[in-house]
Amino acid sequence: EVVKSLIAKYHCDEQIDLPGFSKDFSCGEIFTQIGKNMAKKNIHFFQSFYDPKTYYYINQILNSNMEEDAKKELLMRSLTENRDIMEMLNFGDAIKRSRTGNVLLYMTMLPYSRQDKKDDGRVPISAKLMADLIERAFGKKLEAVNVCDLHAQQEQGFFDGPVLVFPIIPLYAIAIRNNFELSDKVVVQMADNVIMSPDSGGLKRAESLGNLLKLPFNFVPKKRPKHGEAEVRKLVEMIQGKSVIFVDDIGDSYNSLLKAREFLIRDCGANELMYACITHNVASISYNDKGERRVPEQTLDGKIKLITTNTVPRELVYYEKNKNIYQTVINLGEPFADLVYCHQSGKTTGDVFDTYKQMAKTNDLKSCNISKLLLYNA
């Protein structure tokens, strides 16, 4: 998507080359190679996680005639984030050991970002370890890291060099306004919504989105207060009879989101139909002790509609099949292409962010060409 946007918007197809090559051995090890001479050339290196080809591999396993134990063994070996991390580190080491110029690294997300502090005894800070591994792999050639929506902003400090975090909130504001102000299918008016974070840690996100949309915002307390307590009374005044739009960085099991929804309906009088802005829709398929398969998104059907991004890449047909769950999928191809252009031309990246903030605030959204920003819209 980034390459498509670079060619369409900046007409730089002659400057684009995709020389990276990787393959998996049967034992699970990964081989990577830069397929051509890149001497003295600066590199814009892109890495996504939860690669879509692994999803196809998973579907092939599930639909095969293998015994259940064999299926589970292969599924365990297809856990994709660790595989993609190793691929990135291998490429980094290959670049470091060649005669290339500097590297600008673009990551759709920071792996292990939820493990960003010692919240118990004898546990690692895996997000910091991840930053150390990336800097060690790419070495002194790593000029800057670009990433979309960190779990916590202080994780920028885990790296010794510049880290640019792409702010996703303005794009959520554009997508929400497109659904509530421009759509003929709107069920709830914009003013009848409240922005909520599922926990206190995400309050800054909720505040940013609430300010852009001029909507009230708050967070759902992790320790659920009893009905009638001051904290609940405050939430009731804000939420009763209204629809909730959650905002969070990662959606995996979606258990906490569903529990927050249940609390807001039962104790605060919120409407049953809710939306959730989730940047990284990981949605890991899991199996319980009985061997029953659990697909997290399917637990949201009829309860929460997702507004998400393509940081975890999936085919368009996947969203069309699950249109009861997915409301909007934001395409980050053009925003990342804008970042590449700024880095390459020496322009400030702040201009890119300001452009999307202005789009989010504009009173005439129809005049903005937002179709390139939406990969899918129900």
C-alpha positions, 0 to 999 in steps of 0.5 A: 500500500505504501509503494502504491501511494508513493507511485500514485501521489509522488510519481517516484516509481523509478526510485522504488526498488524491492530487493529484499528476499526471505524464505523459511526453512522447514526447521523454522529458521529464516533466511534473508538476503538483499538481492542486489547491490545497494552500495551507498544508497539510503534505505527505507525499510518497512516491516509489518507483523502478523504477515498475511501469508501466514493467515493463508497458511493457517487456513490451509491447516484448518481446512486440511484432513490432518489429525487435530494434534498435527494441526495444533502443532503446525498452528503453534509453529505459525505464530507470526509475530516472532517470525516477523521480528526475526526476519526484520533483525536478519535484514538489519544485520545484512544491511549493517554488514553491507556498504549501504547508506543510512536506514530509516525503519518503518514499523507498523507497530512495536512488538511486545509493546504491552510489556513496557514496565516491571509490574511484577517481580522477576519479569522482563521489560520486553519492549525495551529488549525489543528496542535494543535488539533493533538498534543492535541489528541495524547498528549505526546505520539506523537513522530513525525509527517510524512507528504507528501508535505506541502502547505508551508514548514513553517507549520512545525513550527505549531507543537511543536515536530519533523515534517518530510516532505517527498519530492515528487519532486524527485519522479516527476522527476523519473515519468517525465523521465520515460514518456519522456525518456523511453516511446515509446509514447512520443510526446514531447522531454524532452528538449522541456519542461519548469517547471512552478508553477501556482503562485509565492508561488510554485516557490521553487517546480518548481526550485527543479524539474527544477534543477533535470531535468535540465530544465528552470523554472518560475511561472505564475504571478497571476496578468496577465501582458499585452501582450508586458510587460517585464514580458511577454516578458521574459516568451515568450523567455522561453516558446514559442513553448515549452510544460509546466509541472506545479507543485503544491501541491493541485488540487481541482477545477483546475480553476487556472491551466486552467487559467494559461494554457490559459494565457501561450498559448494565450500570451506566445506561449506555446504548447497546450498539457501540464502536471501537477504534483499534489501531492494531487488530491482532485478534489472535486465534486461540484454542481452549482446553477442550480444543475449541477454536476461538476467533476474537472478532466473532465475539464482537458480532452484534455488540461492537463495530470496529474502526481499525487500520491495516497495520495488521494486514488482511485481504479486503475479502476478509473484511467483506466477509465480516462486515457485521464486525468491521465498520471502517478500515483505515489505509495507512499506505498514504500517510506512511508514503507522506512520511517517506517523502518528507524524510527523502526531501528533507521536509518536516514531518509535522506538516503531514500530521497537521494536514490530517488534523486539519482534515479532522477539524474541517466543516466540509469533509466532502471537499477532502478526498478521503477515499484513499484513506479508507481501505474498507467502509461498510 
